[in-house]
């Protein structure tokens, strides 16, 4: 924002304009350097780990590349795994712009999936144009209310949102288990309690020409919309002002409680939609298979993306690729399945560490 | 997650209740499928948890190990594969990147929708699932399902436990009150009470398949209440058997052998013997012979077995347990027969009525038998 603003004010002469552009791209590169350095360092550290496990790091990296992006099948595999992460990452990233650390995306996903499965029961027999939007709306509403509640507790009662959102996730999972194994259970689901099947007609299906379901499109679109909202709208400007200095924001007349609750609602709605996608694109019903940890993985994605909605997209694809390659590592090298978790863990720690170098790396000595 | 073990509505109608010998032929009643013979067969195994869990997944991995030893067979394995798109993509990876022609996705929750989706997409690949969920006419031809009547082994383990306990209190830590789990608890209690009418079985449901902390708490709380033989139906009975050993009480195992964890107190255990099913299936698929869509069996067929008796089991208890085992193998002993009451006093089976192993009614079990302390509410 500041860089582009300076460009606008420097429209005077051509040379000055060119200089500003160079300045801007250098600034952009300088911003990216710590991240690139962190990735290289992580790969080196992981290489040491692999070598200690008795395998050639280069062979392992080659296999990982093949499993994640090396074939068209692998690319689609990575994208498919990235889809839910995009949605759940928003649940952490958006409130983070207001200075809140929300880690309860799993809860919003679970209650969202439950709402989607539940709303399909009375709508059985209705056309998909009714059922699918109803499932989407129900999941986003319930997911939004779930995280919105954590936001409301924060601004109205001063309850720590990190703790409350995590505890709400436990409540959501307990509620989910109770309803799926009790009142909402399909009597035919004997040994795997589930809600009734939503029916093949109401399934989301795959994107045209791809072996990836519509959840990916939902994730990409929502990330783009949230990017516009947070970076290029009055709402986003106000939200970021709250994140920078809540007191100053309040003094300048911003409705801080409203902003916090609304942002939490949007984040929760995104995670809730991820639950709906699991139900409507994969399982066809809500059951314990929804508890796959996507909500928690989303926290990792949000932090790695530095809470930028746009940044979530490449990070989610990267993590999707890492998890897609995990299977091949097990099958080819007999490496334990935790291997890719080790890489993820190294990446997370090193990248977070690298953030402290942001703005302190210079490509050229400063003119001053 | 929910890999537990289960049976479901399989087509076993038409099979007389007490005709135990009929079991293998019921499986053959479904139209057999056959694949093209191949010199080298690539077989994939997928597990929902760790293959060293002393439990459900280890039992399957032991079966896979036997397949690995077969000539002309290449085995691919993946553990900790979630019941999400992850399992679909892992199976597709095995097919597309490694050329797998036969796949054993071993978790119950892999079947619907994951196996069904992929079986339709890859009609030349054979998918054999653990759980007995195949329905003729409804599911793709390249899908099969197998399961074992492990309640027979639970009954025998129950007799050993009933004759070893000094307090007459046995403890059963279970994941969820679903039919397959209830059947194991009831068979265990009936086995114990067949030789020791004073024995009771206290049940604690933890709520999920793998909750080690809750399982350990449940184990300690049961021991504090006077229970001196513990057993479990969770994914891995490891912490429960270890807790029992530490507190100097006895235990019986489940899924795989936990004898190594409790050299003093481990009595015996109800184990799967997947090796028998896996090697038979692989032989048939490899040579292009027809294979059965539905395979089920118990002690007689060798699909389930008992851990060797521990030193704490007295000669008399061994004798009684062996008698029960022989009766189940011969089909002369029926576990669920009248008069049978639930632990709330309701009549389940009137005198003279018996429900044999293949009876479909047993797969809807929603009660705990008399002598079990616990509630399904």
Interface residues (C-beta under 8 A of the other chain):
Chain A: X66 X67 X71 X73 X74 X77 X80 X81 X177 X181 X188 X190 X191 X192 X193 X278 X282 X283 X284 X287 X288 X289 X291 X292 X293 X323 X324 X327 X328 X330 X331 X336 X337 X338
Chain B: X1 X2 X4 X6 X7 X8 X9 X76 X77 X78 X79 X80 X81 X82 X83 X84 X85 X86 X89 X90 X92 X93 X94 X96 X97 X98 X108 X109 X113 X131 X176 X178 X179 X180 X207 X208 X363 X364
